[in-house]
Amino acid sequence: MKRDAVFPPRQILYDKIVERIHPGDVILLAHIYLDRTSVNAPRDNLRAWYSDVETLGEGLSAKGIYRVVVGPLPIFHFDKVAKSMQSKKPWSI
């Protein structure tokens, strides 16, 4: 997959994967779907990313390669990550 404004380290990684992948292998695709703002709105590039994933998927399927697209992970807003560990409340299920 090549785009006009390619991030060179990502392209190098992709090229190395393509060299080593075999039918039956699985590729995990992850993306930050939301802006890291207080609104957590969808990213501007989401439609383009979906289109790229579809194109990539067609090529991978033709080679017998499977793909898994990871859904959006939660975004927590903390000034410092350590703040999430400061709660003394016990967890309950």
C-alpha positions in Angstrom: 0.0 0.0 0.0 1.6 3.3 -1.1 0.1 6.7 -0.6 1.4 10.2 -1.5 2.4 11.3 2.0 3.9 8.0 3.3 5.5 7.9 6.7 8.9 6.3 5.7 9.4 4.1 8.8 5.9 2.7 8.4 6.6 2.0 4.7 9.8 0.2 5.6 8.0 -2.0 8.1 5.2 -2.7 5.6 7.8 -3.7 2.9 9.5 -6.1 5.4 6.2 -7.7 6.3 5.4 -8.2 2.6 8.8 -9.9 2.1 8.1 -12.5 4.8 4.3 -13.1 4.7 2.9 -16.4 3.7 -0.6 -17.8 2.9 -2.4 -18.5 6.1 -0.7 -15.8 8.1 -2.7 -13.2 10.0 -2.1 -9.5 10.1 -3.4 -7.3 12.9 -4.4 -3.8 11.8 -4.8 -1.2 14.5 -5.6 2.5 14.3 -6.5 5.3 16.6 -10.0 6.0 15.4 -10.7 9.0 17.6 -8.9 12.4 18.1 -7.2 12.6 21.4 -9.3 15.6 22.4 -11.8 16.0 25.1 -14.5 15.5 22.5 -13.2 12.1 21.2 -14.5 12.8 17.8 -13.7 10.5 14.8 -10.3 11.3 13.2 -10.4 13.3 9.9 -8.6 10.5 8.1 -11.0 7.7 9.1 -12.7 7.4 5.7 -9.4 7.3 3.8 -8.1 4.7 6.3 -11.1 2.5 5.8 -10.6 2.7 2.0 -6.9 1.8 2.4 -7.8 -1.2 4.7 -10.3 -2.4 2.1 -7.7 -2.1 -0.7 -5.1 -3.8 1.4 -7.6 -6.6 2.4 -8.4 -7.3 -1.3 -4.7 -7.8 -2.0 -4.1 -9.9 1.1 -7.2 -12.1 0.5 -5.9 -12.9 -3.0 -2.7 -14.2 -1.4 -4.5 -16.2 1.3 -3.6 -13.9 4.1 -6.1 -13.0 6.8 -6.5 -9.7 8.5 -8.0 -8.6 11.8 -9.0 -5.0 12.4 -8.8 -4.0 16.0 -11.7 -1.9 17.2 -11.2 1.4 18.9 -9.5 1.2 22.3 -10.8 3.5 25.1 -9.1 6.8 25.6 -8.6 7.9 29.2 -7.9 11.5 30.0 -5.3 11.8 32.8 -2.7 14.6 33.3 -0.4 11.8 34.3 -0.9 8.1 33.7 0.0 7.4 37.4 -3.2 9.2 38.5 -5.2 6.1 37.3 -3.4 4.1 40.0 -4.0 6.5 42.9 -7.6 5.4 43.6 -8.0 3.5 46.8 -11.4 2.2 45.9 -11.6 -1.6 45.5 -12.8 -2.8 42.2 -16.2 -4.6 42.1 -17.8 -6.6 39.3 
